[in-house]
Every structure is written in structure tokens, then in C-alpha cells.
Amino acid sequence: MIYIKPSEWVLAGKTPSKYITYLDHETLYLGKPSLCLYSLKEKTIGHGTTFIILDGSSYCNKRIRLSGALKTEMVHKHAGLWIRSENKTSDLFGFDNNYPNSGFGTNSWKDYHITLDIPHNCQTLGLGVELNGSGKVWLNDIKLEIVDNTVPLTYYVIKNV
């Protein structure tokens, strides 16, 4: 299992200029600061994401689970975890987010997870938290781990590899 440092994350999305991400030292979970992503305007169209790219080679032919705790405030569309697997030419093999079971409105901390199989030729994993529309989402206690095949999948396959 790996734990991912918030300082390694970047901001992107369809409309990243409408969002801010930072390490929030006042909103704690299990005594630790949280990664926060929020919209700059009350009514925002588009989405922002804060994410990290990891070397996927050590996860080839494995089932992995991304888990984390999310807290939301005034989320008008949805906020949630996402993960994708790609090869070196950025061909997308798998993608999942926890929409429609994602954060909406204002909610206290809740645990979420995503599970998918990684193909033999995966080069990179992208994973993060997305905010669609306006609001605020906090992420904490994020983990990526290899799990056995008895853990159910939560994703759909993009292409046959």
C-alpha cells in the first residue's frame, strides 16, 4: 500500500482556472491536514480536478483499490474519486469514478473506494478527486493498494487490451 503526499498533486480539468487546490491545515481527518479543491465562483460550469500520475508498471496484471475519505460543502453537481490506467502513448485502458455514489451537497467525512484491474501493459496511473460544478471537497487518507480477485470491480473497460 502506498500513501500519497498532497504536495505531489496538480490542478487540471475542463476549466481549471475556475478552481483552487491547497493543503488545508484547519480541516483535519484523523489528525492530518486535508487536500481541498473548491470553485472560485458560487455558480461554476465545468469541472476541476486535483490529481497525481504514478508509474503503473508495478501494478500490471493486478487488481487495485483506490480509497479515500471525502468531505463536501455545497457541492451542486458531484465530487468524487477517480482513477485511470494508460499505456505510454496515453491509450486509456480503464477509468472509474465514484459517480453516481459521489459527494453532493454538504456532507461530513465519508469513505469511498474504486477497484479495477490493471492490464499487462499499463505504464501510468492517474488518480485524483474531481469537483464538477461549484462547491468544495476535501480529500484525506488516500491509499492505493493491490487487492485479491475476490474484491469486486467498480469500473468499466474502455478498450480491449
Phi and psi in radians as a Rosetta constraint file:
Dihedral C 1 N 2 CA 2 C 2 CIRCULARHARMONIC -2.043 0.35
Dihedral N 2 CA 2 C 2 N 3 CIRCULARHARMONIC 2.571 0.35
Dihedral C 2 N 3 CA 3 C 3 CIRCULARHARMONIC -1.899 0.35
Dihedral N 3 CA 3 C 3 N 4 CIRCULARHARMONIC 2.349 0.35
Dihedral C 3 N 4 CA 4 C 4 CIRCULARHARMONIC -1.837 0.35
Dihedral N 4 CA 4 C 4 N 5 CIRCULARHARMONIC 2.226 0.35
Dihedral C 4 N 5 CA 5 C 5 CIRCULARHARMONIC -1.327 0.35
Dihedral N 5 CA 5 C 5 N 6 CIRCULARHARMONIC 2.328 0.35
Dihedral C 5 N 6 CA 6 C 6 CIRCULARHARMONIC -1.042 0.35
Dihedral N 6 CA 6 C 6 N 7 CIRCULARHARMONIC -0.473 0.35
Dihedral C 6 N 7 CA 7 C 7 CIRCULARHARMONIC -1.171 0.35
Dihedral N 7 CA 7 C 7 N 8 CIRCULARHARMONIC -0.252 0.35
Dihedral C 7 N 8 CA 8 C 8 CIRCULARHARMONIC -1.585 0.35
Dihedral N 8 CA 8 C 8 N 9 CIRCULARHARMONIC 0.035 0.35
Dihedral C 8 N 9 CA 9 C 9 CIRCULARHARMONIC -1.590 0.35
Dihedral N 9 CA 9 C 9 N 10 CIRCULARHARMONIC 2.649 0.35
Dihedral C 9 N 10 CA 10 C 10 CIRCULARHARMONIC -2.196 0.35
Dihedral N 10 CA 10 C 10 N 11 CIRCULARHARMONIC 2.811 0.35
Dihedral C 10 N 11 CA 11 C 11 CIRCULARHARMONIC -1.744 0.35
Dihedral N 11 CA 11 C 11 N 12 CIRCULARHARMONIC 2.365 0.35
Dihedral C 11 N 12 CA 12 C 12 CIRCULARHARMONIC -2.705 0.35
Dihedral N 12 CA 12 C 12 N 13 CIRCULARHARMONIC -2.795 0.35
Dihedral C 12 N 13 CA 13 C 13 CIRCULARHARMONIC 2.138 0.35
Dihedral N 13 CA 13 C 13 N 14 CIRCULARHARMONIC -3.075 0.35
Dihedral C 13 N 14 CA 14 C 14 CIRCULARHARMONIC -1.188 0.35
Dihedral N 14 CA 14 C 14 N 15 CIRCULARHARMONIC -0.648 0.35
Dihedral C 14 N 15 CA 15 C 15 CIRCULARHARMONIC -2.348 0.35
Dihedral N 15 CA 15 C 15 N 16 CIRCULARHARMONIC 1.114 0.35
Dihedral C 15 N 16 CA 16 C 16 CIRCULARHARMONIC -1.104 0.35
Dihedral N 16 CA 16 C 16 N 17 CIRCULARHARMONIC -0.428 0.35
Dihedral C 16 N 17 CA 17 C 17 CIRCULARHARMONIC -1.191 0.35
Dihedral N 17 CA 17 C 17 N 18 CIRCULARHARMONIC -0.196 0.35
Dihedral C 17 N 18 CA 18 C 18 CIRCULARHARMONIC -1.654 0.35
Dihedral N 18 CA 18 C 18 N 19 CIRCULARHARMONIC 0.106 0.35
Dihedral C 18 N 19 CA 19 C 19 CIRCULARHARMONIC -2.329 0.35
Dihedral N 19 CA 19 C 19 N 20 CIRCULARHARMONIC 2.760 0.35
Dihedral C 19 N 20 CA 20 C 20 CIRCULARHARMONIC -2.282 0.35
Dihedral N 20 CA 20 C 20 N 21 CIRCULARHARMONIC 2.517 0.35
Dihedral C 20 N 21 CA 21 C 21 CIRCULARHARMONIC -2.276 0.35
Dihedral N 21 CA 21 C 21 N 22 CIRCULARHARMONIC 2.488 0.35
Dihedral C 21 N 22 CA 22 C 22 CIRCULARHARMONIC -2.811 0.35
Dihedral N 22 CA 22 C 22 N 23 CIRCULARHARMONIC 2.886 0.35
Dihedral C 22 N 23 CA 23 C 23 CIRCULARHARMONIC -1.543 0.35
Dihedral N 23 CA 23 C 23 N 24 CIRCULARHARMONIC 2.018 0.35
Dihedral C 23 N 24 CA 24 C 24 CIRCULARHARMONIC -1.641 0.35
Dihedral N 24 CA 24 C 24 N 25 CIRCULARHARMONIC 1.903 0.35
Dihedral C 24 N 25 CA 25 C 25 CIRCULARHARMONIC -1.461 0.35
Dihedral N 25 CA 25 C 25 N 26 CIRCULARHARMONIC -0.072 0.35
Dihedral C 25 N 26 CA 26 C 26 CIRCULARHARMONIC -1.734 0.35
Dihedral N 26 CA 26 C 26 N 27 CIRCULARHARMONIC -0.451 0.35
Dihedral C 26 N 27 CA 27 C 27 CIRCULARHARMONIC -1.730 0.35
Dihedral N 27 CA 27 C 27 N 28 CIRCULARHARMONIC 1.736 0.35
Dihedral C 27 N 28 CA 28 C 28 CIRCULARHARMONIC -1.775 0.35
Dihedral N 28 CA 28 C 28 N 29 CIRCULARHARMONIC 2.647 0.35
Dihedral C 28 N 29 CA 29 C 29 CIRCULARHARMONIC -2.394 0.35
Dihedral N 29 CA 29 C 29 N 30 CIRCULARHARMONIC 2.176 0.35
Dihedral C 29 N 30 CA 30 C 30 CIRCULARHARMONIC 0.943 0.35
Dihedral N 30 CA 30 C 30 N 31 CIRCULARHARMONIC 0.597 0.35
Dihedral C 30 N 31 CA 31 C 31 CIRCULARHARMONIC 1.379 0.35
Dihedral N 31 CA 31 C 31 N 32 CIRCULARHARMONIC 0.110 0.35
Dihedral C 31 N 32 CA 32 C 32 CIRCULARHARMONIC -2.010 0.35
Dihedral N 32 CA 32 C 32 N 33 CIRCULARHARMONIC 2.578 0.35
Dihedral C 32 N 33 CA 33 C 33 CIRCULARHARMONIC -1.081 0.35
Dihedral N 33 CA 33 C 33 N 34 CIRCULARHARMONIC 2.756 0.35
Dihedral C 33 N 34 CA 34 C 34 CIRCULARHARMONIC -2.008 0.35
Dihedral N 34 CA 34 C 34 N 35 CIRCULARHARMONIC 2.608 0.35
Dihedral C 34 N 35 CA 35 C 35 CIRCULARHARMONIC -1.418 0.35
Dihedral N 35 CA 35 C 35 N 36 CIRCULARHARMONIC 2.236 0.35
Dihedral C 35 N 36 CA 36 C 36 CIRCULARHARMONIC -2.041 0.35
Dihedral N 36 CA 36 C 36 N 37 CIRCULARHARMONIC 2.419 0.35
Dihedral C 36 N 37 CA 37 C 37 CIRCULARHARMONIC -2.252 0.35
Dihedral N 37 CA 37 C 37 N 38 CIRCULARHARMONIC 2.194 0.35
Dihedral C 37 N 38 CA 38 C 38 CIRCULARHARMONIC -2.536 0.35
Dihedral N 38 CA 38 C 38 N 39 CIRCULARHARMONIC 2.728 0.35
Dihedral C 38 N 39 CA 39 C 39 CIRCULARHARMONIC -1.474 0.35
Dihedral N 39 CA 39 C 39 N 40 CIRCULARHARMONIC 2.522 0.35
Dihedral C 39 N 40 CA 40 C 40 CIRCULARHARMONIC -1.354 0.35
Dihedral N 40 CA 40 C 40 N 41 CIRCULARHARMONIC -0.404 0.35
Dihedral C 40 N 41 CA 41 C 41 CIRCULARHARMONIC -2.073 0.35
Dihedral N 41 CA 41 C 41 N 42 CIRCULARHARMONIC 2.705 0.35
Dihedral C 41 N 42 CA 42 C 42 CIRCULARHARMONIC -1.132 0.35
Dihedral N 42 CA 42 C 42 N 43 CIRCULARHARMONIC -0.631 0.35
Dihedral C 42 N 43 CA 43 C 43 CIRCULARHARMONIC -2.068 0.35
Dihedral N 43 CA 43 C 43 N 44 CIRCULARHARMONIC 1.773 0.35
Dihedral C 43 N 44 CA 44 C 44 CIRCULARHARMONIC -1.987 0.35
Dihedral N 44 CA 44 C 44 N 45 CIRCULARHARMONIC 2.313 0.35
Dihedral C 44 N 45 CA 45 C 45 CIRCULARHARMONIC -1.809 0.35
Dihedral N 45 CA 45 C 45 N 46 CIRCULARHARMONIC 2.380 0.35
Dihedral C 45 N 46 CA 46 C 46 CIRCULARHARMONIC 1.934 0.35
Dihedral N 46 CA 46 C 46 N 47 CIRCULARHARMONIC -2.849 0.35
Dihedral C 46 N 47 CA 47 C 47 CIRCULARHARMONIC -2.595 0.35
Dihedral N 47 CA 47 C 47 N 48 CIRCULARHARMONIC 2.705 0.35
Dihedral C 47 N 48 CA 48 C 48 CIRCULARHARMONIC -2.186 0.35
Dihedral N 48 CA 48 C 48 N 49 CIRCULARHARMONIC 2.701 0.35
Dihedral C 48 N 49 CA 49 C 49 CIRCULARHARMONIC -2.505 0.35
Dihedral N 49 CA 49 C 49 N 50 CIRCULARHARMONIC 2.572 0.35
Dihedral C 49 N 50 CA 50 C 50 CIRCULARHARMONIC -2.047 0.35
Dihedral N 50 CA 50 C 50 N 51 CIRCULARHARMONIC 2.305 0.35
Dihedral C 50 N 51 CA 51 C 51 CIRCULARHARMONIC -2.632 0.35
Dihedral N 51 CA 51 C 51 N 52 CIRCULARHARMONIC 3.040 0.35
Dihedral C 51 N 52 CA 52 C 52 CIRCULARHARMONIC -2.443 0.35
Dihedral N 52 CA 52 C 52 N 53 CIRCULARHARMONIC 2.588 0.35
Dihedral C 52 N 53 CA 53 C 53 CIRCULARHARMONIC -1.891 0.35
Dihedral N 53 CA 53 C 53 N 54 CIRCULARHARMONIC 2.260 0.35
Dihedral C 53 N 54 CA 54 C 54 CIRCULARHARMONIC -2.066 0.35
Dihedral N 54 CA 54 C 54 N 55 CIRCULARHARMONIC 2.688 0.35
Dihedral C 54 N 55 CA 55 C 55 CIRCULARHARMONIC -1.132 0.35
Dihedral N 55 CA 55 C 55 N 56 CIRCULARHARMONIC 2.125 0.35
Dihedral C 55 N 56 CA 56 C 56 CIRCULARHARMONIC -1.603 0.35
Dihedral N 56 CA 56 C 56 N 57 CIRCULARHARMONIC -0.091 0.35
Dihedral C 56 N 57 CA 57 C 57 CIRCULARHARMONIC -1.069 0.35
Dihedral N 57 CA 57 C 57 N 58 CIRCULARHARMONIC -0.575 0.35
Dihedral C 57 N 58 CA 58 C 58 CIRCULARHARMONIC -1.350 0.35
Dihedral N 58 CA 58 C 58 N 59 CIRCULARHARMONIC -0.082 0.35
Dihedral C 58 N 59 CA 59 C 59 CIRCULARHARMONIC -1.876 0.35
Dihedral N 59 CA 59 C 59 N 60 CIRCULARHARMONIC 0.020 0.35
Dihedral C 59 N 60 CA 60 C 60 CIRCULARHARMONIC -0.997 0.35
Dihedral N 60 CA 60 C 60 N 61 CIRCULARHARMONIC 2.403 0.35
Dihedral C 60 N 61 CA 61 C 61 CIRCULARHARMONIC 1.049 0.35
Dihedral N 61 CA 61 C 61 N 62 CIRCULARHARMONIC 0.493 0.35
Dihedral C 61 N 62 CA 62 C 62 CIRCULARHARMONIC -2.147 0.35
Dihedral N 62 CA 62 C 62 N 63 CIRCULARHARMONIC 2.755 0.35
Dihedral C 62 N 63 CA 63 C 63 CIRCULARHARMONIC -1.714 0.35
Dihedral N 63 CA 63 C 63 N 64 CIRCULARHARMONIC 2.262 0.35
Dihedral C 63 N 64 CA 64 C 64 CIRCULARHARMONIC -2.148 0.35
Dihedral N 64 CA 64 C 64 N 65 CIRCULARHARMONIC 2.723 0.35
Dihedral C 64 N 65 CA 65 C 65 CIRCULARHARMONIC -2.252 0.35
Dihedral N 65 CA 65 C 65 N 66 CIRCULARHARMONIC 2.224 0.35
Dihedral C 65 N 66 CA 66 C 66 CIRCULARHARMONIC -1.750 0.35
Dihedral N 66 CA 66 C 66 N 67 CIRCULARHARMONIC 2.215 0.35
Dihedral C 66 N 67 CA 67 C 67 CIRCULARHARMONIC -2.336 0.35
Dihedral N 67 CA 67 C 67 N 68 CIRCULARHARMONIC 2.709 0.35
Dihedral C 67 N 68 CA 68 C 68 CIRCULARHARMONIC -3.025 0.35
Dihedral N 68 CA 68 C 68 N 69 CIRCULARHARMONIC 2.860 0.35
Dihedral C 68 N 69 CA 69 C 69 CIRCULARHARMONIC -1.793 0.35
Dihedral N 69 CA 69 C 69 N 70 CIRCULARHARMONIC 2.344 0.35
Dihedral C 69 N 70 CA 70 C 70 CIRCULARHARMONIC -2.122 0.35
Dihedral N 70 CA 70 C 70 N 71 CIRCULARHARMONIC 2.504 0.35
Dihedral C 70 N 71 CA 71 C 71 CIRCULARHARMONIC -2.231 0.35
Dihedral N 71 CA 71 C 71 N 72 CIRCULARHARMONIC 2.411 0.35
Dihedral C 71 N 72 CA 72 C 72 CIRCULARHARMONIC -2.196 0.35
Dihedral N 72 CA 72 C 72 N 73 CIRCULARHARMONIC 2.698 0.35
Dihedral C 72 N 73 CA 73 C 73 CIRCULARHARMONIC -2.449 0.35
Dihedral N 73 CA 73 C 73 N 74 CIRCULARHARMONIC 2.061 0.35
Dihedral C 73 N 74 CA 74 C 74 CIRCULARHARMONIC 0.912 0.35
Dihedral N 74 CA 74 C 74 N 75 CIRCULARHARMONIC 0.707 0.35
Dihedral C 74 N 75 CA 75 C 75 CIRCULARHARMONIC -1.345 0.35
Dihedral N 75 CA 75 C 75 N 76 CIRCULARHARMONIC 2.088 0.35
Dihedral C 75 N 76 CA 76 C 76 CIRCULARHARMONIC -1.538 0.35
Dihedral N 76 CA 76 C 76 N 77 CIRCULARHARMONIC -0.437 0.35
Dihedral C 76 N 77 CA 77 C 77 CIRCULARHARMONIC -2.001 0.35
Dihedral N 77 CA 77 C 77 N 78 CIRCULARHARMONIC -1.468 0.35
Dihedral C 77 N 78 CA 78 C 78 CIRCULARHARMONIC -2.803 0.35
Dihedral N 78 CA 78 C 78 N 79 CIRCULARHARMONIC 2.787 0.35
Dihedral C 78 N 79 CA 79 C 79 CIRCULARHARMONIC -2.439 0.35
Dihedral N 79 CA 79 C 79 N 80 CIRCULARHARMONIC 2.436 0.35
Dihedral C 79 N 80 CA 80 C 80 CIRCULARHARMONIC -3.039 0.35
Dihedral N 80 CA 80 C 80 N 81 CIRCULARHARMONIC 2.996 0.35
Dihedral C 80 N 81 CA 81 C 81 CIRCULARHARMONIC -1.287 0.35
Dihedral N 81 CA 81 C 81 N 82 CIRCULARHARMONIC 2.709 0.35
Dihedral C 81 N 82 CA 82 C 82 CIRCULARHARMONIC -2.594 0.35
Dihedral N 82 CA 82 C 82 N 83 CIRCULARHARMONIC 2.751 0.35
Dihedral C 82 N 83 CA 83 C 83 CIRCULARHARMONIC -2.626 0.35
Dihedral N 83 CA 83 C 83 N 84 CIRCULARHARMONIC 2.561 0.35
Dihedral C 83 N 84 CA 84 C 84 CIRCULARHARMONIC -2.504 0.35
Dihedral N 84 CA 84 C 84 N 85 CIRCULARHARMONIC 2.618 0.35
Dihedral C 84 N 85 CA 85 C 85 CIRCULARHARMONIC -2.075 0.35
Dihedral N 85 CA 85 C 85 N 86 CIRCULARHARMONIC 2.439 0.35
Dihedral C 85 N 86 CA 86 C 86 CIRCULARHARMONIC -2.427 0.35
Dihedral N 86 CA 86 C 86 N 87 CIRCULARHARMONIC 2.828 0.35
Dihedral C 86 N 87 CA 87 C 87 CIRCULARHARMONIC -1.701 0.35
Dihedral N 87 CA 87 C 87 N 88 CIRCULARHARMONIC -3.023 0.35
Dihedral C 87 N 88 CA 88 C 88 CIRCULARHARMONIC -1.203 0.35
Dihedral N 88 CA 88 C 88 N 89 CIRCULARHARMONIC -0.287 0.35
Dihedral C 88 N 89 CA 89 C 89 CIRCULARHARMONIC -1.754 0.35
Dihedral N 89 CA 89 C 89 N 90 CIRCULARHARMONIC 0.308 0.35
Dihedral C 89 N 90 CA 90 C 90 CIRCULARHARMONIC 1.148 0.35
Dihedral N 90 CA 90 C 90 N 91 CIRCULARHARMONIC 0.419 0.35
Dihedral C 90 N 91 CA 91 C 91 CIRCULARHARMONIC -1.234 0.35
Dihedral N 91 CA 91 C 91 N 92 CIRCULARHARMONIC 2.274 0.35
Dihedral C 91 N 92 CA 92 C 92 CIRCULARHARMONIC -1.507 0.35
Dihedral N 92 CA 92 C 92 N 93 CIRCULARHARMONIC 2.156 0.35
Dihedral C 92 N 93 CA 93 C 93 CIRCULARHARMONIC -1.752 0.35
Dihedral N 93 CA 93 C 93 N 94 CIRCULARHARMONIC -0.661 0.35
Dihedral C 93 N 94 CA 94 C 94 CIRCULARHARMONIC -2.656 0.35
Dihedral N 94 CA 94 C 94 N 95 CIRCULARHARMONIC 2.591 0.35
Dihedral C 94 N 95 CA 95 C 95 CIRCULARHARMONIC -2.616 0.35
Dihedral N 95 CA 95 C 95 N 96 CIRCULARHARMONIC 2.509 0.35
Dihedral C 95 N 96 CA 96 C 96 CIRCULARHARMONIC -2.681 0.35
Dihedral N 96 CA 96 C 96 N 97 CIRCULARHARMONIC 2.575 0.35
Dihedral C 96 N 97 CA 97 C 97 CIRCULARHARMONIC -2.379 0.35
Dihedral N 97 CA 97 C 97 N 98 CIRCULARHARMONIC 2.941 0.35
Dihedral C 97 N 98 CA 98 C 98 CIRCULARHARMONIC -1.658 0.35
Dihedral N 98 CA 98 C 98 N 99 CIRCULARHARMONIC 0.410 0.35
Dihedral C 98 N 99 CA 99 C 99 CIRCULARHARMONIC -1.375 0.35
Dihedral N 99 CA 99 C 99 N 100 CIRCULARHARMONIC 2.315 0.35
Dihedral C 99 N 100 CA 100 C 100 CIRCULARHARMONIC -1.604 0.35
Dihedral N 100 CA 100 C 100 N 101 CIRCULARHARMONIC 0.083 0.35
Dihedral C 100 N 101 CA 101 C 101 CIRCULARHARMONIC -1.578 0.35
Dihedral N 101 CA 101 C 101 N 102 CIRCULARHARMONIC 0.598 0.35
Dihedral C 101 N 102 CA 102 C 102 CIRCULARHARMONIC -1.725 0.35
Dihedral N 102 CA 102 C 102 N 103 CIRCULARHARMONIC 3.115 0.35
Dihedral C 102 N 103 CA 103 C 103 CIRCULARHARMONIC -1.253 0.35
Dihedral N 103 CA 103 C 103 N 104 CIRCULARHARMONIC 2.377 0.35
Dihedral C 103 N 104 CA 104 C 104 CIRCULARHARMONIC -2.512 0.35
Dihedral N 104 CA 104 C 104 N 105 CIRCULARHARMONIC 2.434 0.35
Dihedral C 104 N 105 CA 105 C 105 CIRCULARHARMONIC 1.361 0.35
Dihedral N 105 CA 105 C 105 N 106 CIRCULARHARMONIC -2.502 0.35
Dihedral C 105 N 106 CA 106 C 106 CIRCULARHARMONIC -2.050 0.35
Dihedral N 106 CA 106 C 106 N 107 CIRCULARHARMONIC 2.134 0.35
Dihedral C 106 N 107 CA 107 C 107 CIRCULARHARMONIC -2.451 0.35
Dihedral N 107 CA 107 C 107 N 108 CIRCULARHARMONIC 2.555 0.35
Dihedral C 107 N 108 CA 108 C 108 CIRCULARHARMONIC -1.317 0.35
Dihedral N 108 CA 108 C 108 N 109 CIRCULARHARMONIC 3.138 0.35
Dihedral C 108 N 109 CA 109 C 109 CIRCULARHARMONIC -0.974 0.35
Dihedral N 109 CA 109 C 109 N 110 CIRCULARHARMONIC 2.356 0.35
Dihedral C 109 N 110 CA 110 C 110 CIRCULARHARMONIC -2.497 0.35
Dihedral N 110 CA 110 C 110 N 111 CIRCULARHARMONIC 2.439 0.35
Dihedral C 110 N 111 CA 111 C 111 CIRCULARHARMONIC -1.461 0.35
Dihedral N 111 CA 111 C 111 N 112 CIRCULARHARMONIC 2.416 0.35
Dihedral C 111 N 112 CA 112 C 112 CIRCULARHARMONIC -2.276 0.35
Dihedral N 112 CA 112 C 112 N 113 CIRCULARHARMONIC 2.763 0.35
Dihedral C 112 N 113 CA 113 C 113 CIRCULARHARMONIC -2.638 0.35
Dihedral N 113 CA 113 C 113 N 114 CIRCULARHARMONIC 2.739 0.35
Dihedral C 113 N 114 CA 114 C 114 CIRCULARHARMONIC -2.360 0.35
Dihedral N 114 CA 114 C 114 N 115 CIRCULARHARMONIC 2.358 0.35
Dihedral C 114 N 115 CA 115 C 115 CIRCULARHARMONIC -2.250 0.35
Dihedral N 115 CA 115 C 115 N 116 CIRCULARHARMONIC 2.280 0.35
Dihedral C 115 N 116 CA 116 C 116 CIRCULARHARMONIC -2.630 0.35
Dihedral N 116 CA 116 C 116 N 117 CIRCULARHARMONIC 2.781 0.35
Dihedral C 116 N 117 CA 117 C 117 CIRCULARHARMONIC -1.542 0.35
Dihedral N 117 CA 117 C 117 N 118 CIRCULARHARMONIC 2.431 0.35
Dihedral C 117 N 118 CA 118 C 118 CIRCULARHARMONIC -1.808 0.35
Dihedral N 118 CA 118 C 118 N 119 CIRCULARHARMONIC 2.253 0.35
Dihedral C 118 N 119 CA 119 C 119 CIRCULARHARMONIC -1.253 0.35
Dihedral N 119 CA 119 C 119 N 120 CIRCULARHARMONIC 2.947 0.35
Dihedral C 119 N 120 CA 120 C 120 CIRCULARHARMONIC -1.125 0.35
Dihedral N 120 CA 120 C 120 N 121 CIRCULARHARMONIC -0.444 0.35
Dihedral C 120 N 121 CA 121 C 121 CIRCULARHARMONIC -1.945 0.35
Dihedral N 121 CA 121 C 121 N 122 CIRCULARHARMONIC 0.478 0.35
Dihedral C 121 N 122 CA 122 C 122 CIRCULARHARMONIC -1.203 0.35
Dihedral N 122 CA 122 C 122 N 123 CIRCULARHARMONIC 2.333 0.35
Dihedral C 122 N 123 CA 123 C 123 CIRCULARHARMONIC -1.860 0.35
Dihedral N 123 CA 123 C 123 N 124 CIRCULARHARMONIC -0.682 0.35
Dihedral C 123 N 124 CA 124 C 124 CIRCULARHARMONIC -2.378 0.35
Dihedral N 124 CA 124 C 124 N 125 CIRCULARHARMONIC 2.651 0.35
Dihedral C 124 N 125 CA 125 C 125 CIRCULARHARMONIC -2.069 0.35
Dihedral N 125 CA 125 C 125 N 126 CIRCULARHARMONIC 2.270 0.35
Dihedral C 125 N 126 CA 126 C 126 CIRCULARHARMONIC -1.897 0.35
Dihedral N 126 CA 126 C 126 N 127 CIRCULARHARMONIC 2.345 0.35
Dihedral C 126 N 127 CA 127 C 127 CIRCULARHARMONIC -2.577 0.35
Dihedral N 127 CA 127 C 127 N 128 CIRCULARHARMONIC 2.601 0.35
Dihedral C 127 N 128 CA 128 C 128 CIRCULARHARMONIC -3.106 0.35
Dihedral N 128 CA 128 C 128 N 129 CIRCULARHARMONIC -2.851 0.35
Dihedral C 128 N 129 CA 129 C 129 CIRCULARHARMONIC -2.187 0.35
Dihedral N 129 CA 129 C 129 N 130 CIRCULARHARMONIC 2.429 0.35
Dihedral C 129 N 130 CA 130 C 130 CIRCULARHARMONIC -2.060 0.35
Dihedral N 130 CA 130 C 130 N 131 CIRCULARHARMONIC 2.518 0.35
Dihedral C 130 N 131 CA 131 C 131 CIRCULARHARMONIC -2.150 0.35
Dihedral N 131 CA 131 C 131 N 132 CIRCULARHARMONIC 2.015 0.35
Dihedral C 131 N 132 CA 132 C 132 CIRCULARHARMONIC -1.780 0.35
Dihedral N 132 CA 132 C 132 N 133 CIRCULARHARMONIC 2.065 0.35
Dihedral C 132 N 133 CA 133 C 133 CIRCULARHARMONIC 1.501 0.35
Dihedral N 133 CA 133 C 133 N 134 CIRCULARHARMONIC -2.664 0.35
Dihedral C 133 N 134 CA 134 C 134 CIRCULARHARMONIC -1.704 0.35
Dihedral N 134 CA 134 C 134 N 135 CIRCULARHARMONIC 2.886 0.35
Dihedral C 134 N 135 CA 135 C 135 CIRCULARHARMONIC 2.234 0.35
Dihedral N 135 CA 135 C 135 N 136 CIRCULARHARMONIC -2.808 0.35
Dihedral C 135 N 136 CA 136 C 136 CIRCULARHARMONIC -2.548 0.35
Dihedral N 136 CA 136 C 136 N 137 CIRCULARHARMONIC 2.409 0.35
Dihedral C 136 N 137 CA 137 C 137 CIRCULARHARMONIC -2.347 0.35
Dihedral N 137 CA 137 C 137 N 138 CIRCULARHARMONIC 2.420 0.35
Dihedral C 137 N 138 CA 138 C 138 CIRCULARHARMONIC -1.970 0.35
Dihedral N 138 CA 138 C 138 N 139 CIRCULARHARMONIC 2.504 0.35
Dihedral C 138 N 139 CA 139 C 139 CIRCULARHARMONIC -2.185 0.35
Dihedral N 139 CA 139 C 139 N 140 CIRCULARHARMONIC 2.395 0.35
Dihedral C 139 N 140 CA 140 C 140 CIRCULARHARMONIC -2.670 0.35
Dihedral N 140 CA 140 C 140 N 141 CIRCULARHARMONIC 2.901 0.35
Dihedral C 140 N 141 CA 141 C 141 CIRCULARHARMONIC 0.929 0.35
Dihedral N 141 CA 141 C 141 N 142 CIRCULARHARMONIC 0.745 0.35
Dihedral C 141 N 142 CA 142 C 142 CIRCULARHARMONIC -1.418 0.35
Dihedral N 142 CA 142 C 142 N 143 CIRCULARHARMONIC 2.371 0.35
Dihedral C 142 N 143 CA 143 C 143 CIRCULARHARMONIC -2.439 0.35
Dihedral N 143 CA 143 C 143 N 144 CIRCULARHARMONIC 2.545 0.35
Dihedral C 143 N 144 CA 144 C 144 CIRCULARHARMONIC -2.146 0.35
Dihedral N 144 CA 144 C 144 N 145 CIRCULARHARMONIC 2.168 0.35
Dihedral C 144 N 145 CA 145 C 145 CIRCULARHARMONIC -2.465 0.35
Dihedral N 145 CA 145 C 145 N 146 CIRCULARHARMONIC 2.667 0.35
Dihedral C 145 N 146 CA 146 C 146 CIRCULARHARMONIC -1.466 0.35
Dihedral N 146 CA 146 C 146 N 147 CIRCULARHARMONIC 2.310 0.35
Dihedral C 146 N 147 CA 147 C 147 CIRCULARHARMONIC -2.178 0.35
Dihedral N 147 CA 147 C 147 N 148 CIRCULARHARMONIC 2.866 0.35
Dihedral C 147 N 148 CA 148 C 148 CIRCULARHARMONIC -1.454 0.35
Dihedral N 148 CA 148 C 148 N 149 CIRCULARHARMONIC 2.974 0.35
Dihedral C 148 N 149 CA 149 C 149 CIRCULARHARMONIC -1.256 0.35
Dihedral N 149 CA 149 C 149 N 150 CIRCULARHARMONIC -0.046 0.35
Dihedral C 149 N 150 CA 150 C 150 CIRCULARHARMONIC -1.407 0.35
Dihedral N 150 CA 150 C 150 N 151 CIRCULARHARMONIC -0.274 0.35
Dihedral C 150 N 151 CA 151 C 151 CIRCULARHARMONIC -1.333 0.35
Dihedral N 151 CA 151 C 151 N 152 CIRCULARHARMONIC 2.156 0.35
Dihedral C 151 N 152 CA 152 C 152 CIRCULARHARMONIC -1.131 0.35
Dihedral N 152 CA 152 C 152 N 153 CIRCULARHARMONIC 2.535 0.35
Dihedral C 152 N 153 CA 153 C 153 CIRCULARHARMONIC -1.331 0.35
Dihedral N 153 CA 153 C 153 N 154 CIRCULARHARMONIC 2.662 0.35
Dihedral C 153 N 154 CA 154 C 154 CIRCULARHARMONIC -2.188 0.35
Dihedral N 154 CA 154 C 154 N 155 CIRCULARHARMONIC 0.205 0.35
Dihedral C 154 N 155 CA 155 C 155 CIRCULARHARMONIC -2.046 0.35
Dihedral N 155 CA 155 C 155 N 156 CIRCULARHARMONIC 3.035 0.35
Dihedral C 155 N 156 CA 156 C 156 CIRCULARHARMONIC -2.079 0.35
Dihedral N 156 CA 156 C 156 N 157 CIRCULARHARMONIC 2.645 0.35
Dihedral C 156 N 157 CA 157 C 157 CIRCULARHARMONIC -1.469 0.35
Dihedral N 157 CA 157 C 157 N 158 CIRCULARHARMONIC 2.341 0.35
Dihedral C 157 N 158 CA 158 C 158 CIRCULARHARMONIC -1.425 0.35
Dihedral N 158 CA 158 C 158 N 159 CIRCULARHARMONIC -0.806 0.35
Dihedral C 158 N 159 CA 159 C 159 CIRCULARHARMONIC -2.605 0.35
Dihedral N 159 CA 159 C 159 N 160 CIRCULARHARMONIC 2.748 0.35
Dihedral C 159 N 160 CA 160 C 160 CIRCULARHARMONIC -1.376 0.35
Dihedral N 160 CA 160 C 160 N 161 CIRCULARHARMONIC 2.183 0.35
